[in-house]
Amino acid sequence: MMRDAKRAIEYNENVSPSQRWGTRVGKIRAQQIAQGKALSPDVIVRMYSYLKRAESTYLAQKDTGKLGKGYFAFLGWGGPSAIGWALDKIEKMQKAGEI
């Protein structure tokens, strides 16, 4: 997750403004993940939700080799490994009655 978020941040630093990915929230999330900061239960739920919605764009761009904003936004939110990580955290929080 951290590696993918760092990769997305580096991408934005090395491309023209028109090629940069991310909303303000997405860029903040990438920084939090890249720095290994703790994420609140609400953020983890939103993170999982975003990743599941964006997964098809990520996979399509990966398959074609035409990596664009959608691909790097997905990485900014933690990338493929973040889906399983977030789901595991959500299930644990649900069992504990935290969400």
Contacts in CASP RR format, 6 or more apart in sequence:
PFRMAT RR
TARGET T0000
AUTHOR 0000-0000-0000
METHOD contacts of the structure
MODEL  1
MMRDAKRAIEYNENVSPSQRWGTRVGKIRAQQIAQGKALSPDVIVRMYSY
LKRAESTYLAQKDTGKLGKGYFAFLGWGGPSAIGWALDKIEKMQKAGEI
1 33 0 8 1.000
1 78 0 8 1.000
1 79 0 8 1.000
1 81 0 8 1.000
1 82 0 8 1.000
1 85 0 8 1.000
2 33 0 8 1.000
2 34 0 8 1.000
2 35 0 8 1.000
2 36 0 8 1.000
2 78 0 8 1.000
4 33 0 8 1.000
4 75 0 8 1.000
4 76 0 8 1.000
4 78 0 8 1.000
4 79 0 8 1.000
4 80 0 8 1.000
4 81 0 8 1.000
4 82 0 8 1.000
5 29 0 8 1.000
5 30 0 8 1.000
5 31 0 8 1.000
5 33 0 8 1.000
5 34 0 8 1.000
5 75 0 8 1.000
5 76 0 8 1.000
5 77 0 8 1.000
5 78 0 8 1.000
5 79 0 8 1.000
6 34 0 8 1.000
7 72 0 8 1.000
7 75 0 8 1.000
7 76 0 8 1.000
8 21 0 8 1.000
8 30 0 8 1.000
8 72 0 8 1.000
8 73 0 8 1.000
8 75 0 8 1.000
8 76 0 8 1.000
8 78 0 8 1.000
9 27 0 8 1.000
9 30 0 8 1.000
9 31 0 8 1.000
9 34 0 8 1.000
9 76 0 8 1.000
11 20 0 8 1.000
11 21 0 8 1.000
11 72 0 8 1.000
11 75 0 8 1.000
12 20 0 8 1.000
12 21 0 8 1.000
12 22 0 8 1.000
12 27 0 8 1.000
12 72 0 8 1.000
19 68 0 8 1.000
19 69 0 8 1.000
20 69 0 8 1.000
21 68 0 8 1.000
21 69 0 8 1.000
21 70 0 8 1.000
21 71 0 8 1.000
21 72 0 8 1.000
21 73 0 8 1.000
21 76 0 8 1.000
22 69 0 8 1.000
22 73 0 8 1.000
26 73 0 8 1.000
26 76 0 8 1.000
26 77 0 8 1.000
29 43 0 8 1.000
29 47 0 8 1.000
29 76 0 8 1.000
29 77 0 8 1.000
30 76 0 8 1.000
30 77 0 8 1.000
30 78 0 8 1.000
32 39 0 8 1.000
32 43 0 8 1.000
33 39 0 8 1.000
33 76 0 8 1.000
33 77 0 8 1.000
33 78 0 8 1.000
33 82 0 8 1.000
39 47 0 8 1.000
41 89 0 8 1.000
41 93 0 8 1.000
41 98 0 8 1.000
41 99 0 8 1.000
44 86 0 8 1.000
44 89 0 8 1.000
44 90 0 8 1.000
44 93 0 8 1.000
45 86 0 8 1.000
45 90 0 8 1.000
45 99 0 8 1.000
47 77 0 8 1.000
47 78 0 8 1.000
47 82 0 8 1.000
47 86 0 8 1.000
48 82 0 8 1.000
48 83 0 8 1.000
48 86 0 8 1.000
48 87 0 8 1.000
48 90 0 8 1.000
50 77 0 8 1.000
51 74 0 8 1.000
51 77 0 8 1.000
51 78 0 8 1.000
51 79 0 8 1.000
51 82 0 8 1.000
51 83 0 8 1.000
51 86 0 8 1.000
52 83 0 8 1.000
54 70 0 8 1.000
54 73 0 8 1.000
54 74 0 8 1.000
54 77 0 8 1.000
55 74 0 8 1.000
55 80 0 8 1.000
55 83 0 8 1.000
57 70 0 8 1.000
57 71 0 8 1.000
57 74 0 8 1.000
58 70 0 8 1.000
58 71 0 8 1.000
58 74 0 8 1.000
58 75 0 8 1.000
58 79 0 8 1.000
58 80 0 8 1.000
61 67 0 8 1.000
61 68 0 8 1.000
61 70 0 8 1.000
61 71 0 8 1.000
62 71 0 8 1.000
90 99 0 8 1.000
93 99 0 8 1.000
END
